[in-house]
């Protein structure tokens, strides 16, 4: 008899109880910043001291509220994305785009070389490399949730499963995040705290990024081919029935047409783009520690929208809505890299896309609202999971046990060799990341402790930053404390327990690979180390 696996919400509640139990077992502790003067020079150091225990018990229930409050930004982001995409999906524009794309890839198979390599394999590789690069350069994380709704249906249409779709976006961004070269939210902060030149050691980091991506992409391709040969071997075969039904329904013949309302939205959006082009004729971009460079991106996008909008509208409103989606993604990238956008601006962008898509399809205001609410209802479980998972961090932080765990782990490293020390640091960062998933917060907490400690054992501070970097990246793919992971799984309709069963061998391989890549940082002469 097969034992029934608990619901994801139940698993999270069990983890909340476990976190509360830890606050009764582990003493309370806290790090405080202490400033001392040595030869007239101010020196900052983190000093640990034990505090009174703050046991959590009834707070297990109040942590739900605090978790929702803590993660409110991501929760609203998910709801707005879900509502907007429901409007777009109702237009059948994405379905039209997917099948047009698949027909195009089938035509490519007439080329022998592409047929041997596999067109679908090339698609998976290119998509994963793109999102990995986003993760490595500007730390793409929460933004991946928006792309799940596009690439999971595409993955199903290509004969794969929802896990493959999640790998193409979320896992790829995670690989880039772990092998980051220029991520200002992790590498930038960690090196700044450690007193290292910003983004120094980029040459070896780039090599690590390449190796990590080769291993990750090969693993995903191997799994995808298994599912392609035998779809029932997928652990989410039953859950993917939802996506397969949608895929089957989308194959119905779509009647191409272009309402006058679609031309009207094109004119309004073009006027808005031109206005912003006048206000911001030149956009400033900064990648890593390189000097700023300026590009007239907004004027160029306005001109491109003028031309492509006419071409798409002459064909069908469906291709026009796909064009809106494409420009939404382009403006997302532009906003993140040039204007420091975050989830509020991105959610607003997708919300506007949904509204204009509904108007372009000649929907009434009431119909647009109804579709939006249906999308919110459909995506609500994903948003709830994010809030519940946030409660785990609330319990551990309120119980003041995170700093105690960190202190005792760092003390246990004393007296080890260089390779063992960097390995211990790496394991500690992995462990901490299971409960504290914010890379910036973890850098602020651990680097003031580990950077001076590495000096005592004659270990390169750059190696210490690398241990933090790898430890901050891989376990994001498995920890239920990650609101992004839980949001992604909720949108993809993948139960956490099935994802955990699938992903843990992959994460273990990546963790072992990370340790192997750390060894040269203490045994070889590397530039910047």
Kinemage of the C-alpha trace (Angstrom):
@kinemage 1
@onewidth
@group {chain A} dominant
@subgroup {mainchain}
@vectorlist {calphas} color= white
{ca unk a 1} P 0.000 0.000 0.000
{ca unk a 2} L 1.411 3.376 -1.086
{ca unk a 3} L 1.462 5.912 1.699
{ca unk a 4} L -0.204 9.175 0.767
{ca unk a 5} L 2.180 12.120 0.613
{ca unk a 6} L 0.999 15.110 2.699
{ca unk a 7} L -0.169 18.278 1.009
{ca unk a 8} L 2.453 21.012 0.515
{ca unk a 9} L 0.672 23.205 3.091
{ca unk a 10} L 0.869 20.366 5.616
{ca unk a 11} L 4.595 19.901 4.997
{ca unk a 12} L 5.209 23.613 5.573
{ca unk a 13} L 3.190 23.500 8.795
{ca unk a 14} L 5.342 20.590 10.016
{ca unk a 15} L 8.440 22.653 9.240
{ca unk a 16} L 6.980 25.551 11.211
{ca unk a 17} L 6.542 23.242 14.214
{ca unk a 18} L 10.121 21.967 13.795
{ca unk a 19} L 11.422 25.552 13.690
{ca unk a 20} L 9.509 26.320 16.898
{ca unk a 21} L 10.964 23.218 18.598
{ca unk a 22} L 14.490 24.391 17.697
{ca unk a 23} L 13.898 27.614 19.618
{ca unk a 24} L 13.417 25.490 22.771
{ca unk a 25} L 16.563 23.429 22.165
{ca unk a 26} L 19.054 25.981 20.789
{ca unk a 27} L 20.085 28.883 23.062
{ca unk a 28} L 19.276 32.389 21.899
{ca unk a 29} L 22.146 34.430 20.519
{ca unk a 30} L 22.884 37.593 18.628
{ca unk a 31} L 25.721 39.209 16.703
{ca unk a 32} L 26.383 42.882 17.303
{ca unk a 33} L 28.676 45.191 15.388
{ca unk a 34} L 31.571 46.491 17.459
{ca unk a 35} L 33.797 49.362 16.321
{ca unk a 36} L 37.341 49.530 17.723
{ca unk a 37} L 40.313 51.764 16.958
{ca unk a 38} L 43.683 50.217 16.092
{ca unk a 39} L 46.504 52.729 15.506
{ca unk a 40} L 43.904 55.411 14.908
{ca unk a 41} L 42.092 53.341 12.296
{ca unk a 42} L 38.492 52.301 12.928
{ca unk a 43} L 37.880 48.589 12.667
{ca unk a 44} L 34.489 46.898 12.553
{ca unk a 45} L 33.931 43.397 13.830
{ca unk a 46} L 30.949 41.234 14.656
{ca unk a 47} L 30.817 40.106 18.295
{ca unk a 48} L 28.540 37.265 19.345
{ca unk a 49} L 26.826 37.010 22.715
{ca unk a 50} L 24.186 34.691 24.058
{ca unk a 51} L 20.775 36.107 24.918
{ca unk a 52} L 17.770 34.887 26.822
{ca unk a 53} L 15.801 32.194 25.060
{ca unk a 54} L 12.764 33.392 23.110
{ca unk a 55} L 10.838 30.142 22.800
{ca unk a 56} L 8.176 30.044 20.133
{ca unk a 57} L 4.965 28.075 20.619
{ca unk a 58} L 1.678 29.856 19.924
{ca unk a 59} L 3.720 31.998 17.493
{ca unk a 60} L 3.463 29.051 15.071
{ca unk a 61} L -0.014 30.357 14.316
{ca unk a 62} L 0.831 34.056 14.317
{ca unk a 63} L 3.752 33.317 11.978
{ca unk a 64} L 1.188 32.804 9.226
{ca unk a 65} L 0.179 36.442 9.480
{ca unk a 66} L 3.767 37.648 9.822
{ca unk a 67} L 4.838 35.459 6.904
{ca unk a 68} L 2.152 36.936 4.677
{ca unk a 69} L 3.141 40.428 5.763
{ca unk a 70} L 6.838 39.723 5.242
{ca unk a 71} L 6.308 38.310 1.753
{ca unk a 72} L 3.445 40.635 0.794
{ca unk a 73} L 5.375 42.076 -2.135
{ca unk a 74} L 5.955 38.689 -3.775
{ca unk a 75} L 2.386 37.560 -2.958
{ca unk a 76} L 0.856 40.597 -4.676
{ca unk a 77} L 3.349 40.147 -7.518
{ca unk a 78} L 2.154 36.563 -8.080
{ca unk a 79} L -1.532 37.539 -7.932
{ca unk a 80} L -1.099 40.397 -10.419
{ca unk a 81} L 0.925 38.211 -12.778
{ca unk a 82} L -1.663 35.429 -12.558
{ca unk a 83} L -4.571 37.770 -13.253
{ca unk a 84} L -2.787 39.452 -16.169
{ca unk a 85} L -1.806 36.178 -17.831
{ca unk a 86} L -5.318 34.793 -17.482
{ca unk a 87} L -6.534 37.673 -19.665
{ca unk a 88} L -3.754 36.977 -22.181
{ca unk a 89} L -4.475 33.224 -22.130
{ca unk a 90} L -8.154 33.875 -22.809
{ca unk a 91} L -7.154 35.535 -26.071
{ca unk a 92} L -5.396 32.285 -27.106
{ca unk a 93} L -2.462 34.396 -28.212
{ca unk a 94} L 0.113 32.325 -26.293
{ca unk a 95} L -1.349 29.107 -27.706
{ca unk a 96} L -1.086 30.573 -31.196
{ca unk a 97} L 2.517 31.589 -30.537
{ca unk a 98} L 3.516 28.208 -29.127
{ca unk a 99} L 2.165 26.245 -32.066
{ca unk a 100} L 3.587 28.698 -34.599
{ca unk a 101} L 6.951 28.280 -32.866
{ca unk a 102} L 6.687 24.467 -32.845
{ca unk a 103} L 5.772 24.423 -36.551
{ca unk a 104} L 8.837 26.580 -37.214
{ca unk a 105} L 11.131 24.230 -35.276
{ca unk a 106} L 9.744 21.232 -37.173
{ca unk a 107} L 10.683 22.920 -40.439
{ca unk a 108} L 14.223 23.373 -39.115
{ca unk a 109} L 14.567 19.607 -38.795
{ca unk a 110} L 15.047 19.357 -42.552
{ca unk a 111} L 18.609 20.507 -41.897
{ca unk a 112} L 20.633 17.393 -41.144
{ca unk a 113} L 22.971 18.937 -38.564
{ca unk a 114} L 20.083 20.424 -36.565
{ca unk a 115} L 18.218 17.128 -36.825
{ca unk a 116} L 21.213 15.251 -35.403
{ca unk a 117} L 21.717 17.673 -32.506
{ca unk a 118} L 17.966 18.019 -31.950
{ca unk a 119} L 16.127 21.302 -32.456
{ca unk a 120} L 14.393 20.962 -29.085
{ca unk a 121} L 17.752 20.423 -27.402
{ca unk a 122} L 19.054 23.630 -28.968
{ca unk a 123} L 15.965 25.501 -27.739
{ca unk a 124} L 16.419 24.229 -24.169
{ca unk a 125} L 20.136 25.121 -24.197
{ca unk a 126} L 19.607 28.644 -25.538
{ca unk a 127} L 16.725 29.431 -23.167
{ca unk a 128} L 18.649 28.117 -20.150
{ca unk a 129} L 21.783 30.060 -21.087
{ca unk a 130} L 19.747 33.252 -21.424
{ca unk a 131} L 18.159 32.945 -17.980
{ca unk a 132} L 21.444 31.785 -16.440
{ca unk a 133} L 23.107 34.912 -17.789
{ca unk a 134} L 20.326 37.014 -16.240
{ca unk a 135} L 20.955 35.310 -12.897
{ca unk a 136} L 24.711 35.832 -13.157
{ca unk a 137} L 24.605 39.495 -14.175
{ca unk a 138} L 21.733 41.075 -12.255
{ca unk a 139} L 20.553 38.320 -9.927
{ca unk a 140} L 17.269 37.357 -11.600
{ca unk a 141} L 15.172 35.533 -9.014
{ca unk a 142} L 11.600 36.688 -8.310
{ca unk a 143} L 11.229 37.653 -11.975
{ca unk a 144} L 11.358 33.976 -13.001
{ca unk a 145} L 7.824 33.450 -11.650
{ca unk a 146} L 6.410 35.516 -14.507
{ca unk a 147} L 8.072 33.315 -17.142
{ca unk a 148} L 6.826 30.012 -15.701
{ca unk a 149} L 3.371 30.624 -17.190
{ca unk a 150} L 4.963 30.872 -20.642
{ca unk a 151} L 7.617 28.150 -20.628
{ca unk a 152} L 5.732 25.376 -18.815
{ca unk a 153} L 3.035 25.253 -21.543
{ca unk a 154} L 5.806 25.438 -24.161
{ca unk a 155} L 7.594 22.518 -22.495
{ca unk a 156} L 4.386 20.462 -22.486
{ca unk a 157} L 3.782 21.254 -26.168
{ca unk a 158} L 7.324 20.092 -26.997
{ca unk a 159} L 6.595 16.716 -25.381
{ca unk a 160} L 8.275 17.308 -22.034
{ca unk a 161} L 6.812 18.009 -18.572
{ca unk a 162} L 6.351 20.926 -16.193
{ca unk a 163} L 9.620 20.119 -14.389
{ca unk a 164} L 11.501 20.654 -17.654
{ca unk a 165} L 9.709 23.987 -18.065
{ca unk a 166} L 10.712 25.035 -14.538
{ca unk a 167} L 14.312 23.989 -15.240
{ca unk a 168} L 14.430 26.158 -18.369
{ca unk a 169} L 13.680 29.251 -16.278
{ca unk a 170} L 14.049 28.888 -12.504
{ca unk a 171} L 16.835 26.303 -12.396
{ca unk a 172} L 18.736 28.100 -15.165
{ca unk a 173} L 18.555 31.394 -13.260
{ca unk a 174} L 19.664 29.484 -10.139
{ca unk a 175} L 22.721 28.133 -11.955
{ca unk a 176} L 23.598 31.664 -12.986
{ca unk a 177} L 22.951 32.973 -9.482
{ca unk a 178} L 25.328 30.390 -8.002
{ca unk a 179} L 28.010 31.004 -10.613
{ca unk a 180} L 27.434 34.764 -10.575
{ca unk a 181} L 30.063 36.981 -12.134
{ca unk a 182} L 28.564 40.456 -11.729
{ca unk a 183} L 25.570 40.042 -9.416
{ca unk a 184} L 25.536 43.233 -7.318
{ca unk a 185} L 23.154 41.753 -4.723
{ca unk a 186} L 25.498 38.907 -3.758
{ca unk a 187} L 29.028 39.281 -5.122
{ca unk a 188} L 28.957 43.065 -4.926
{ca unk a 189} L 27.804 43.166 -1.300
{ca unk a 190} L 30.004 40.262 -0.128
{ca unk a 191} L 33.176 41.666 -1.711
{ca unk a 192} L 32.382 45.133 -0.387
{ca unk a 193} L 32.065 43.816 3.165
{ca unk a 194} L 35.213 41.703 2.765
{ca unk a 195} L 37.160 44.756 1.608
{ca unk a 196} L 37.897 43.350 -1.860
{ca unk a 197} L 37.845 45.265 -5.152
{ca unk a 198} L 34.350 45.079 -6.600
{ca unk a 199} L 33.889 42.075 -8.905
{ca unk a 200} L 37.564 41.139 -8.714
{ca unk a 201} L 38.396 37.537 -9.577
{ca unk a 202} L 35.841 37.611 -12.406
{ca unk a 203} L 38.059 35.461 -14.665
{ca unk a 204} L 37.793 32.376 -12.444
{ca unk a 205} L 34.153 33.103 -11.695
{ca unk a 206} L 33.388 33.099 -15.412
{ca unk a 207} L 35.083 29.701 -15.745
{ca unk a 208} L 32.997 28.412 -12.826
{ca unk a 209} L 29.824 29.778 -14.445
{ca unk a 210} L 30.637 27.902 -17.653
{ca unk a 211} L 31.325 24.611 -15.835
{ca unk a 212} L 28.230 24.886 -13.625
{ca unk a 213} L 26.041 25.552 -16.666
{ca unk a 214} L 27.509 22.664 -18.646
{ca unk a 215} L 26.756 20.259 -15.790
{ca unk a 216} L 23.305 21.728 -15.138
{ca unk a 217} L 22.182 21.847 -18.764
{ca unk a 218} L 23.457 18.317 -19.492
{ca unk a 219} L 21.480 17.019 -16.486
{ca unk a 220} L 18.298 18.782 -17.625
{ca unk a 221} L 18.718 17.533 -21.218
{ca unk a 222} L 19.225 13.973 -19.954
{ca unk a 223} L 16.041 14.197 -17.884
{ca unk a 224} L 14.059 15.873 -20.669
{ca unk a 225} L 14.963 13.096 -23.124
{ca unk a 226} L 13.811 10.468 -20.621
{ca unk a 227} L 10.425 12.191 -20.347
{ca unk a 228} L 10.235 12.576 -24.129
{ca unk a 229} L 10.724 8.824 -24.586
{ca unk a 230} L 8.351 7.854 -21.779
{ca unk a 231} L 6.088 10.669 -20.495
{ca unk a 232} L 4.772 8.458 -17.677
{ca unk a 233} L 8.222 8.315 -16.066
{ca unk a 234} L 7.770 11.968 -15.113
{ca unk a 235} L 7.023 12.317 -11.375
{ca unk a 236} L 4.445 14.995 -12.237
{ca unk a 237} L 2.704 13.082 -15.030
{ca unk a 238} L -0.633 13.179 -13.198
{ca unk a 239} L -0.334 16.848 -12.213
{ca unk a 240} L 0.554 17.763 -15.790
{ca unk a 241} L -2.882 16.575 -16.911
{ca unk a 242} L -3.973 20.181 -16.315
{ca unk a 243} L -1.372 21.490 -18.764
{ca unk a 244} L -2.020 18.703 -21.286
{ca unk a 245} L -5.740 19.493 -21.296
{ca unk a 246} L -4.920 23.147 -21.869
{ca unk a 247} L -2.544 22.140 -24.625
{ca unk a 248} L -5.201 19.952 -26.250
{ca unk a 249} L -7.820 22.682 -26.041
{ca unk a 250} L -5.425 25.208 -27.529
{ca unk a 251} L -5.051 23.127 -30.700
{ca unk a 252} L -8.519 24.142 -31.847
{ca unk a 253} L -8.470 26.325 -34.940
{ca unk a 254} L -8.041 29.992 -34.096
{ca unk a 255} L -9.915 32.507 -36.219
{ca unk a 256} L -7.527 35.333 -37.063
{ca unk a 257} L -8.965 38.838 -36.849
{ca unk a 258} L -7.977 42.350 -35.758
{ca unk a 259} L -10.595 44.531 -34.005
{ca unk a 260} L -10.431 48.314 -34.242
{ca unk a 261} L -9.815 48.322 -30.457
{ca unk a 262} L -6.451 46.628 -31.055
{ca unk a 263} L -5.335 49.460 -33.344
{ca unk a 264} L -6.503 51.930 -30.683
{ca unk a 265} L -4.360 50.297 -27.976
{ca unk a 266} L -1.399 50.333 -30.356
{ca unk a 267} L -1.813 54.082 -30.858
{ca unk a 268} L -2.116 54.750 -27.115
{ca unk a 269} L 0.909 52.631 -26.231
{ca unk a 270} L 2.973 54.167 -29.020
{ca unk a 271} L 2.127 57.649 -27.713
{ca unk a 272} L 3.172 56.580 -24.175
{ca unk a 273} L 6.448 55.112 -25.460
{ca unk a 274} L 7.251 58.250 -27.453
{ca unk a 275} L 6.543 60.379 -24.360
{ca unk a 276} L 8.946 58.361 -22.248
{ca unk a 277} L 11.486 58.470 -25.080
{ca unk a 278} L 11.386 62.253 -24.925
{ca unk a 279} L 11.727 62.250 -21.127
{ca unk a 280} L 14.489 59.604 -21.160
{ca unk a 281} L 16.209 59.878 -24.548
{ca unk a 282} L 19.249 58.037 -23.204
{ca unk a 283} L 19.295 55.156 -20.717
{ca unk a 284} L 22.250 54.499 -18.407
{ca unk a 285} L 23.331 50.890 -18.006
{ca unk a 286} L 25.930 49.434 -15.690
{ca unk a 287} L 27.113 45.841 -15.791
{ca unk a 288} L 29.302 44.825 -12.893
{ca unk a 289} L 32.255 47.102 -12.192
{ca unk a 290} L 32.495 48.290 -15.790
{ca unk a 291} L 31.965 52.002 -16.540
{ca unk a 292} L 28.427 53.153 -17.278
{ca unk a 293} L 27.400 53.054 -20.897
{ca unk a 294} L 24.541 54.943 -22.468
{ca unk a 295} L 22.123 53.799 -25.133
{ca unk a 296} L 19.013 55.421 -26.663
{ca unk a 297} L 17.037 52.295 -25.797
{ca unk a 298} L 13.586 53.844 -25.313
{ca unk a 299} L 13.578 55.751 -28.641
{ca unk a 300} L 14.775 52.593 -30.403
{ca unk a 301} L 12.032 50.517 -28.776
{ca unk a 302} L 9.423 53.109 -29.750
{ca unk a 303} L 10.504 52.929 -33.384
{ca unk a 304} L 10.568 49.135 -33.276
{ca unk a 305} L 7.068 49.023 -31.748
{ca unk a 306} L 5.803 51.351 -34.476
{ca unk a 307} L 6.956 49.007 -37.250
{ca unk a 308} L 6.338 45.598 -35.662
{ca unk a 309} L 2.957 46.705 -34.280
{ca unk a 310} L 1.661 47.471 -37.769
{ca unk a 311} L 2.965 44.149 -39.114
{ca unk a 312} L 1.437 42.140 -36.230
{ca unk a 313} L -1.935 43.904 -36.369
{ca unk a 314} L -2.205 43.345 -40.117
{ca unk a 315} L -1.849 39.629 -39.470
{ca unk a 316} L -4.033 39.156 -36.362
{ca unk a 317} L -4.718 40.534 -32.887
{ca unk a 318} L -3.229 37.292 -31.516
{ca unk a 319} L 0.209 38.154 -32.898
{ca unk a 320} L -0.210 41.709 -31.639
{ca unk a 321} L -0.795 40.430 -28.086
{ca unk a 322} L 2.298 38.234 -28.443
{ca unk a 323} L 4.128 41.381 -29.469
{ca unk a 324} L 2.858 43.107 -26.305
{ca unk a 325} L 4.237 40.187 -24.283
{ca unk a 326} L 7.596 40.404 -26.074
{ca unk a 327} L 7.872 44.147 -25.446
{ca unk a 328} L 6.834 43.617 -21.826
{ca unk a 329} L 9.801 41.279 -21.396
{ca unk a 330} L 12.160 43.686 -23.219
{ca unk a 331} L 11.036 46.594 -21.035
{ca unk a 332} L 11.418 44.346 -17.970
{ca unk a 333} L 15.075 43.715 -18.839
{ca unk a 334} L 15.622 47.393 -19.661
{ca unk a 335} L 13.985 48.496 -16.413
{ca unk a 336} L 15.926 46.067 -14.229
{ca unk a 337} L 19.326 46.814 -15.768
{ca unk a 338} L 18.896 50.521 -16.490
{ca unk a 339} L 16.419 51.823 -13.936
{ca unk a 340} L 16.788 49.416 -10.964
{ca unk a 341} L 13.252 48.051 -11.215
{ca unk a 342} L 12.034 45.448 -8.759
{ca unk a 343} L 8.831 43.435 -8.309
{ca unk a 344} L 6.499 46.462 -7.966
{ca unk a 345} L 7.487 47.894 -11.349
{ca unk a 346} L 7.517 44.460 -12.980
{ca unk a 347} L 4.069 43.580 -11.614
{ca unk a 348} L 2.767 46.930 -12.857
{ca unk a 349} L 4.217 46.230 -16.299
{ca unk a 350} L 2.498 42.847 -16.597
{ca unk a 351} L -0.742 44.237 -15.177
{ca unk a 352} L -0.795 46.900 -17.890
{ca unk a 353} L -0.069 44.207 -20.491
{ca unk a 354} L -3.085 42.227 -19.288
{ca unk a 355} L -5.414 45.241 -19.394
{ca unk a 356} L -4.332 46.316 -22.883
{ca unk a 357} L -4.579 42.711 -24.113
{ca unk a 358} L -8.175 42.548 -22.900
{ca unk a 359} L -9.035 45.863 -24.574
{ca unk a 360} L -7.331 44.730 -27.801
{ca unk a 361} L -9.578 41.640 -27.811
{ca unk a 362} L -12.607 43.959 -27.573
{ca unk a 363} L -13.464 42.821 -24.038
{ca unk a 364} L -15.710 45.019 -21.924
{ca unk a 365} L -14.393 46.390 -18.595
{ca unk a 366} L -16.590 43.896 -16.719
{ca unk a 367} L -15.235 40.999 -18.778
{ca unk a 368} L -11.648 42.081 -18.162
{ca unk a 369} L -12.264 42.290 -14.400
{ca unk a 370} L -13.937 38.867 -14.418
{ca unk a 371} L -11.005 37.302 -16.288
{ca unk a 372} L -8.503 38.965 -13.953
{ca unk a 373} L -10.287 37.611 -10.870
{ca unk a 374} L -10.423 34.122 -12.404
{ca unk a 375} L -6.649 34.318 -12.875
{ca unk a 376} L -6.145 35.464 -9.289
{ca unk a 377} L -8.289 32.579 -8.066
{ca unk a 378} L -6.302 30.105 -10.162
{ca unk a 379} L -2.943 31.362 -8.891
{ca unk a 380} L -4.026 31.908 -5.258
{ca unk a 381} L -2.597 28.607 -3.884
{ca unk a 382} L 0.857 29.620 -5.151
{ca unk a 383} L 0.600 32.957 -3.362
{ca unk a 384} L -0.558 31.294 -0.127
{ca unk a 385} L 2.393 28.891 -0.160
{ca unk a 386} L 4.790 31.843 -0.341
{ca unk a 387} L 3.216 33.440 2.726
{ca unk a 388} L 3.243 30.198 4.701
{ca unk a 389} L 6.890 29.525 3.859
{ca unk a 390} L 7.782 33.029 5.045
{ca unk a 391} L 6.527 32.020 8.494
{ca unk a 392} L 9.453 29.582 8.897
{ca unk a 393} L 11.965 32.440 8.763
{ca unk a 394} L 9.818 34.500 11.138
{ca unk a 395} L 9.894 31.725 13.774
{ca unk a 396} L 13.677 31.261 13.560
{ca unk a 397} L 14.434 34.986 13.593
{ca unk a 398} L 12.030 35.765 16.438
{ca unk a 399} L 13.467 32.816 18.356
{ca unk a 400} L 16.984 34.291 17.863
{ca unk a 401} L 18.541 30.950 16.930
{ca unk a 402} L 20.012 31.746 13.501
{ca unk a 403} L 22.987 33.674 14.917
{ca unk a 404} L 23.629 30.952 17.502
{ca unk a 405} L 23.760 28.298 14.783
{ca unk a 406} L 26.161 30.433 12.751
{ca unk a 407} L 28.453 31.105 15.744
{ca unk a 408} L 28.779 27.457 16.741
{ca unk a 409} L 29.413 26.342 13.189
{ca unk a 410} L 32.140 28.950 12.677
{ca unk a 411} L 33.793 27.968 15.972
{ca unk a 412} L 33.914 24.330 14.855
{ca unk a 413} L 36.142 25.269 11.886
{ca unk a 414} L 39.092 26.432 13.949
{ca unk a 415} L 42.205 24.282 13.596
{ca unk a 416} L 41.335 22.871 10.148
{ca unk a 417} L 43.499 23.046 7.016
{ca unk a 418} L 42.784 25.492 4.193
{ca unk a 419} L 40.826 23.090 1.984
{ca unk a 420} L 38.882 21.774 4.965
{ca unk a 421} L 38.223 25.325 6.217
{ca unk a 422} L 36.864 26.584 2.904
{ca unk a 423} L 34.837 23.388 2.678
{ca unk a 424} L 33.373 23.979 6.145
{ca unk a 425} L 32.548 27.576 5.227
{ca unk a 426} L 30.834 26.319 2.105
{ca unk a 427} L 28.768 23.749 4.022
{ca unk a 428} L 27.819 26.370 6.608
{ca unk a 429} L 26.653 28.757 3.879
{ca unk a 430} L 24.605 25.957 2.314
{ca unk a 431} L 23.055 25.153 5.670
{ca unk a 432} L 22.258 28.781 6.472
{ca unk a 433} L 20.729 29.222 3.027
{ca unk a 434} L 18.159 26.563 3.862
{ca unk a 435} L 16.639 28.936 6.414
{ca unk a 436} L 17.891 32.383 5.352
{ca unk a 437} L 17.459 32.615 1.591
{ca unk a 438} L 18.139 36.316 1.126
{ca unk a 439} L 21.604 36.557 -0.441
{ca unk a 440} L 22.076 40.175 0.635
{ca unk a 441} L 21.034 39.456 4.231
{ca unk a 442} L 23.280 36.408 4.392
{ca unk a 443} L 26.248 38.404 3.078
{ca unk a 444} L 25.641 41.086 5.709
{ca unk a 445} L 25.426 38.417 8.426
{ca unk a 446} L 28.239 36.022 7.511
{ca unk a 447} L 30.932 38.014 5.714
{ca unk a 448} L 31.851 40.265 8.698
{ca unk a 449} L 32.525 37.027 10.598
{ca unk a 450} L 34.144 34.841 7.951
{ca unk a 451} L 36.317 37.508 6.275
{ca unk a 452} L 38.442 38.276 9.397
{ca unk a 453} L 38.411 34.574 10.320
{ca unk a 454} L 39.908 33.697 6.921
{ca unk a 455} L 42.809 36.063 7.697
{ca unk a 456} L 43.546 34.125 10.895
{ca unk a 457} L 43.885 30.841 9.013
{ca unk a 458} L 45.724 32.502 6.081
{ca unk a 459} L 42.860 31.820 3.686
{ca unk a 460} L 42.130 34.143 0.772
{ca unk a 461} L 39.143 36.410 1.399
{ca unk a 462} L 38.222 35.871 -2.249
{ca unk a 463} L 37.915 32.139 -1.530
{ca unk a 464} L 35.654 32.985 1.407
{ca unk a 465} L 33.441 35.043 -0.886
{ca unk a 466} L 33.336 32.139 -3.365
{ca unk a 467} L 32.257 29.786 -0.578
{ca unk a 468} L 29.458 32.225 0.245
{ca unk a 469} L 28.541 32.583 -3.440
{ca unk a 470} L 28.178 28.839 -4.109
{ca unk a 471} L 26.525 28.236 -0.747
{ca unk a 472} L 24.012 30.959 -1.500
{ca unk a 473} L 23.000 29.577 -4.900
{ca unk a 474} L 22.423 25.838 -5.134
{ca unk a 475} L 20.160 25.213 -2.135
{ca unk a 476} L 17.752 27.923 -3.337
{ca unk a 477} L 16.448 25.192 -5.630
{ca unk a 478} L 15.358 22.947 -2.762
{ca unk a 479} L 14.607 24.908 0.410
{ca unk a 480} L 10.899 25.404 1.196
{ca unk a 481} L 11.860 28.628 2.973
{ca unk a 482} L 12.396 30.204 -0.455
{ca unk a 483} L 9.320 32.224 -1.444
{ca unk a 484} L 10.507 32.247 -5.052
{ca unk a 485} L 10.767 28.439 -5.230
{ca unk a 486} L 7.366 27.970 -3.616
{ca unk a 487} L 5.879 30.583 -5.937
{ca unk a 488} L 7.380 28.898 -8.997
{ca unk a 489} L 6.134 25.458 -7.945
{ca unk a 490} L 2.685 26.848 -7.184
{ca unk a 491} L 2.385 28.472 -10.599
{ca unk a 492} L 3.696 25.309 -12.321
{ca unk a 493} L 1.331 23.143 -10.187
{ca unk a 494} L 4.177 20.941 -8.986
{ca unk a 495} L 3.766 19.598 -5.407
{ca unk a 496} L 6.799 20.433 -3.296
{ca unk a 497} L 7.265 16.830 -2.176
{ca unk a 498} L 7.567 15.649 -5.798
{ca unk a 499} L 9.914 18.495 -6.662
{ca unk a 500} L 12.074 17.634 -3.645
{ca unk a 501} L 12.264 13.996 -4.712
{ca unk a 502} L 13.324 15.023 -8.215
{ca unk a 503} L 15.711 17.855 -7.393
{ca unk a 504} L 17.725 16.567 -4.392
{ca unk a 505} L 20.133 14.365 -6.438
{ca unk a 506} L 20.685 17.285 -8.811
{ca unk a 507} L 21.356 19.712 -5.944
{ca unk a 508} L 23.739 17.198 -4.357
{ca unk a 509} L 25.704 16.985 -7.625
{ca unk a 510} L 25.883 20.788 -7.784
{ca unk a 511} L 27.013 21.047 -4.150
{ca unk a 512} L 29.806 18.530 -4.774
{ca unk a 513} L 30.753 20.405 -7.937
{ca unk a 514} L 30.861 23.666 -5.969
{ca unk a 515} L 33.314 22.117 -3.476
{ca unk a 516} L 35.561 20.891 -6.300
{ca unk a 517} L 35.557 24.388 -7.827
{ca unk a 518} L 36.552 25.858 -4.449
{ca unk a 519} L 39.678 23.726 -4.133
{ca unk a 520} L 41.691 25.701 -6.760
{ca unk a 521} L 40.964 28.924 -4.845
{ca unk a 522} L 43.241 27.707 -2.025
{ca unk a 523} L 45.674 25.469 -3.940
{ca unk a 524} L 46.390 27.506 -7.085
{ca unk a 525} L 47.506 31.041 -7.948
{ca unk a 526} L 44.408 32.620 -9.487
{ca unk a 527} L 44.046 36.203 -10.669
{ca unk a 528} L 42.268 38.262 -8.016
{ca unk a 529} L 42.658 35.579 -5.298
